[in-house]
Amino acid sequence: MNTTAKVIFALGAALLAAAPASGADVKPTVVLVHGAFADGSSWNGVIANLEKDGYPVIAVANPLRGVESDGDYVRRIIENLNRPVVLVGHSYGGHVISEAASPGGNVKALVFVAAFAPEKGESAASLSGKFPGSTLAPTLAKPVALESDTKDLYIQQDKFHDQFAADVSVKDAALMAAAQRPVTEAALNEPANGAAWKSIPSWFVYGGADKNIPPRALGWMAERAKSKETVVVKGASHVVMVSHPDRVAKVIEDAAKAN
């Protein structure tokens, strides 16, 4: 991390620091981690629901550079919060939250939103290919070569709506496609270092018409993680938090209220 980045991170951490929690009725902070081809605005509807119900919320700008480095970035943010946290990840963000959460730390629950919940050694690429159904690969644009001998991946804008956000309006999906954040090819193939869901209670919500991660794979991961609650939104796309923010917020609040 260069000097400028360290200064920015320090300033951001200071702004994010919450006052020490006191009293049993204090709501945990919800930390939202977006996935590949998305950004923090993908949580806007969920944030509105959570804040209406009195939950403090932080939508992290996931770097999307690699599982270990992204996980370390998110870990620093949640450790800086002096109160319980419900950690939520979408898609590749599921890898990141599982990397970031530490047993015995301040993360009281994990929520996987159409997200990978990897075992140690598994990657996003290996899990998405475990069951048939993902149609992501043919929709990717020509990779952008980086100096670090890896590549940035984007979804072709004219294929974004059908592939990524089929149950979102064409107009909104076009905006999402233009603003999508790239993920490195290396990040999608990087194996997980651990599995936080083995020691931290987990909740799952995903769409029944997900074209990025096969619903069968999502259900299998939820069952393996002994999910406390699994909600499948019929007909929902990969961005279920955009098309059904109320359903996703409800699952997050269920996790927040659990003992």
C-alpha positions as CSV (number, residue, x, y, z in Angstrom):
1,M,0.0,0.0,0.0
2,N,1.6,3.4,-1.1
3,T,1.7,6.4,1.2
4,T,-1.3,8.1,-0.4
5,A,-3.4,5.0,-0.1
6,K,-2.3,4.7,3.6
7,V,-3.4,8.2,4.3
8,I,-6.8,7.7,2.5
9,F,-7.3,4.4,4.4
10,A,-6.5,6.1,7.8
11,L,-8.9,8.9,7.1
12,G,-11.6,6.5,6.0
13,A,-11.1,4.3,9.1
14,A,-11.3,7.3,11.4
15,L,-14.6,8.3,9.8
16,L,-16.0,4.8,10.0
17,A,-15.1,4.2,13.6
18,A,-18.2,3.8,15.7
19,A,-18.7,4.7,19.3
20,P,-18.3,1.8,21.8
21,A,-21.6,-0.2,21.9
22,S,-23.5,-0.1,25.2
23,G,-26.7,-1.7,26.1
24,A,-28.2,-5.0,24.8
25,D,-30.6,-3.1,22.5
26,V,-27.8,-1.6,20.3
27,K,-28.1,-2.8,16.8
28,P,-25.0,-4.3,15.1
29,T,-23.4,-2.4,12.2
30,V,-24.1,-4.0,8.8
31,V,-21.1,-4.1,6.6
32,L,-21.9,-4.7,2.9
33,V,-19.3,-6.0,0.5
34,H,-20.2,-5.9,-3.2
35,G,-18.9,-8.5,-5.8
36,A,-17.4,-8.4,-9.2
37,F,-19.0,-6.3,-12.0
38,A,-20.8,-4.2,-9.4
39,D,-20.1,-1.4,-6.9
40,G,-21.4,0.0,-3.6
41,S,-24.5,1.5,-5.2
42,S,-25.8,-2.0,-5.8
43,W,-26.8,-2.0,-2.1
44,N,-28.7,1.3,-2.2
45,G,-32.2,-0.3,-1.8
46,V,-31.0,-2.6,0.9
47,I,-29.3,0.3,2.7
48,A,-32.5,2.3,2.6
49,N,-34.4,-0.6,4.2
50,L,-31.8,-1.2,6.9
51,E,-31.4,2.5,7.9
52,K,-35.2,2.9,8.1
53,D,-35.1,0.1,10.7
54,G,-32.3,1.8,12.6
55,Y,-29.3,-0.2,11.5
56,P,-25.9,1.6,11.0
57,V,-24.6,0.6,7.6
58,I,-21.3,0.7,5.7
59,A,-21.0,-0.3,2.0
60,V,-17.3,-1.1,1.5
61,A,-15.6,-0.3,-1.8
62,N,-14.3,-3.8,-2.5
63,P,-11.0,-3.5,-4.4
64,L,-11.7,-6.7,-6.4
65,R,-7.9,-7.4,-6.8
66,G,-7.5,-10.7,-4.9
67,V,-9.2,-12.8,-2.2
68,E,-6.4,-12.4,0.4
69,S,-5.8,-8.7,-0.2
70,D,-9.5,-7.8,-0.5
71,G,-10.2,-9.8,2.7
72,D,-7.4,-8.0,4.5
73,Y,-8.8,-4.6,3.5
74,V,-12.3,-5.5,4.7
75,R,-10.9,-7.0,7.9
76,R,-9.2,-3.7,8.8
77,I,-12.5,-1.9,8.4
78,I,-14.5,-4.2,10.6
79,E,-11.8,-4.5,13.3
80,N,-11.9,-0.7,13.5
81,L,-15.6,-0.7,14.4
82,N,-16.0,-0.9,18.1
83,R,-19.3,-2.9,18.0
84,P,-20.8,-6.1,16.7
85,V,-20.9,-6.5,12.9
86,V,-23.1,-8.4,10.5
87,L,-20.9,-9.0,7.5
88,V,-22.7,-9.3,4.1
89,G,-21.2,-10.3,0.8
90,H,-22.5,-10.5,-2.7
91,S,-21.1,-13.0,-5.3
92,Y,-17.3,-12.8,-5.2
93,G,-17.8,-10.7,-2.0
94,G,-18.8,-14.0,-0.3
95,H,-15.2,-15.1,-0.7
96,V,-14.0,-11.8,0.7
97,I,-16.2,-11.8,3.8
98,S,-15.2,-15.4,4.6
99,E,-11.6,-14.3,4.3
100,A,-12.1,-11.2,6.4
101,A,-14.1,-12.6,9.3
102,S,-12.1,-13.9,12.3
103,P,-13.4,-16.4,14.8
104,G,-13.8,-14.7,18.2
105,G,-13.8,-11.2,16.5
106,N,-16.7,-8.8,16.3
107,V,-18.4,-10.4,13.3
108,K,-21.6,-12.0,14.8
109,A,-23.1,-13.3,11.5
110,L,-22.3,-13.8,7.9
111,V,-24.9,-13.2,5.1
112,F,-24.2,-14.6,1.7
113,V,-26.3,-12.8,-1.0
114,A,-26.1,-14.9,-4.3
115,A,-22.5,-15.4,-3.0
116,F,-19.7,-17.9,-2.9
117,A,-19.1,-19.6,0.5
118,P,-15.9,-21.4,-0.2
119,E,-14.1,-24.1,1.7
120,K,-10.3,-23.8,2.1
121,G,-8.7,-24.3,-1.3
122,E,-11.8,-23.5,-3.4
123,S,-12.0,-20.6,-5.8
124,A,-14.9,-18.7,-7.3
125,A,-14.1,-20.2,-10.7
126,S,-14.2,-23.8,-9.3
127,L,-17.4,-23.3,-7.4
128,S,-19.3,-21.7,-10.3
129,G,-18.3,-24.6,-12.5
130,K,-19.2,-27.3,-9.9
131,F,-22.7,-27.5,-11.3
132,P,-24.0,-26.7,-14.8
133,G,-25.8,-23.5,-15.5
134,S,-23.4,-20.6,-15.4
135,T,-23.5,-18.6,-18.7
136,L,-21.0,-15.9,-17.6
137,A,-17.9,-16.9,-19.6
138,P,-19.3,-16.1,-23.1
139,T,-20.5,-12.7,-22.0
140,L,-17.2,-11.4,-20.9
141,A,-15.5,-8.7,-22.9
142,K,-11.9,-8.9,-24.1
143,P,-9.7,-8.9,-20.9
144,V,-7.7,-5.8,-20.1
145,A,-4.0,-6.7,-19.6
146,L,-2.4,-5.3,-16.5
147,E,1.2,-4.6,-15.6
148,S,1.1,-7.3,-12.9
149,D,0.7,-10.0,-15.6
150,T,-2.9,-10.6,-14.8
151,K,-6.1,-9.3,-16.5
152,D,-9.2,-7.2,-15.6
153,L,-12.5,-8.7,-16.5
154,Y,-15.7,-6.9,-17.5
155,I,-19.1,-8.1,-18.8
156,Q,-19.9,-6.8,-22.3
157,Q,-22.3,-3.9,-21.8
158,D,-24.8,-5.2,-24.4
159,K,-25.0,-8.6,-22.6
160,F,-25.0,-7.2,-19.1
161,H,-28.8,-7.0,-18.6
162,D,-29.7,-10.5,-19.7
163,Q,-26.7,-12.1,-17.9
164,F,-26.3,-10.2,-14.7
165,A,-29.5,-8.3,-14.0
166,A,-32.4,-9.7,-16.0
167,D,-35.1,-8.7,-13.5
168,V,-33.9,-5.1,-13.3
169,S,-35.2,-2.5,-15.8
170,V,-33.3,-2.1,-19.0
171,K,-32.6,1.5,-18.1
172,D,-31.2,0.7,-14.7
173,A,-29.2,-2.3,-16.0
174,A,-27.6,0.0,-18.6
175,L,-26.4,2.3,-15.9
176,M,-25.0,-0.6,-13.9
177,A,-23.2,-2.0,-17.0
178,A,-21.5,1.4,-17.6
179,A,-20.4,1.7,-14.0
180,Q,-19.4,-1.9,-13.4
181,R,-16.2,-2.5,-11.5
182,P,-13.8,-5.0,-13.0
183,V,-12.4,-8.0,-11.1
184,T,-9.0,-9.6,-11.8
185,E,-8.9,-13.0,-13.5
186,A,-6.5,-14.0,-10.7
187,A,-9.0,-13.1,-8.0
188,L,-11.6,-15.4,-9.5
189,N,-9.1,-18.3,-9.5
190,E,-7.5,-17.6,-6.1
191,P,-8.2,-20.3,-3.6
192,A,-9.7,-19.5,-0.2
193,N,-7.4,-19.6,2.8
194,G,-10.2,-20.6,5.2
195,A,-13.9,-20.9,5.7
196,A,-15.3,-18.5,8.3
197,W,-18.8,-20.0,7.9
198,K,-17.5,-23.0,9.8
199,S,-17.3,-21.0,13.0
200,I,-19.7,-18.0,12.4
201,P,-23.4,-18.5,11.9
202,S,-24.5,-17.9,8.3
203,W,-27.6,-16.9,6.3
204,F,-28.2,-17.2,2.6
205,V,-30.4,-15.5,0.0
206,Y,-30.2,-15.9,-3.7
207,G,-32.3,-15.8,-6.9
208,G,-33.8,-18.8,-8.5
209,A,-32.8,-17.5,-12.0
210,D,-29.2,-16.6,-11.3
211,K,-27.1,-17.0,-14.5
212,N,-23.7,-16.2,-12.9
213,I,-23.7,-18.8,-10.1
214,P,-26.0,-21.8,-10.7
215,P,-28.8,-21.8,-8.1
216,R,-27.9,-25.5,-7.5
217,A,-24.4,-24.4,-6.5
218,L,-25.7,-21.7,-4.2
219,G,-28.1,-24.1,-2.5
220,W,-25.4,-26.7,-2.1
221,M,-23.1,-24.1,-0.4
222,A,-25.9,-23.0,1.9
223,E,-26.6,-26.6,3.0
224,R,-22.9,-27.3,3.5
225,A,-22.6,-24.2,5.7
226,K,-25.6,-25.3,7.7
227,S,-27.4,-22.0,6.9
228,K,-29.6,-20.7,9.7
229,E,-32.0,-19.5,7.0
230,T,-32.0,-19.9,3.3
231,V,-34.3,-17.7,1.1
232,V,-34.6,-18.4,-2.6
233,V,-36.3,-15.6,-4.5
234,K,-38.2,-17.1,-7.4
235,G,-37.2,-15.6,-10.7
236,A,-34.6,-13.3,-9.3
237,S,-31.3,-12.7,-11.1
238,H,-27.8,-12.5,-9.8
239,V,-28.4,-9.0,-8.4
240,V,-31.2,-10.1,-6.1
241,M,-30.3,-7.2,-3.7
242,V,-31.1,-4.7,-6.5
243,S,-34.4,-6.3,-7.7
244,H,-35.6,-7.4,-4.2
245,P,-33.9,-5.2,-1.6
246,D,-36.7,-5.8,0.9
247,R,-36.2,-9.6,0.8
248,V,-32.5,-9.2,1.2
249,A,-32.7,-6.7,4.0
250,K,-35.1,-9.0,5.9
251,V,-32.6,-11.8,5.8
252,I,-29.9,-9.4,7.0
253,E,-32.1,-8.2,9.9
254,D,-32.9,-11.8,10.8
255,A,-29.2,-12.5,11.1
256,A,-28.7,-9.3,13.1
257,K,-31.5,-10.3,15.6
258,A,-30.3,-13.8,16.1
259,N,-28.5,-14.6,19.4
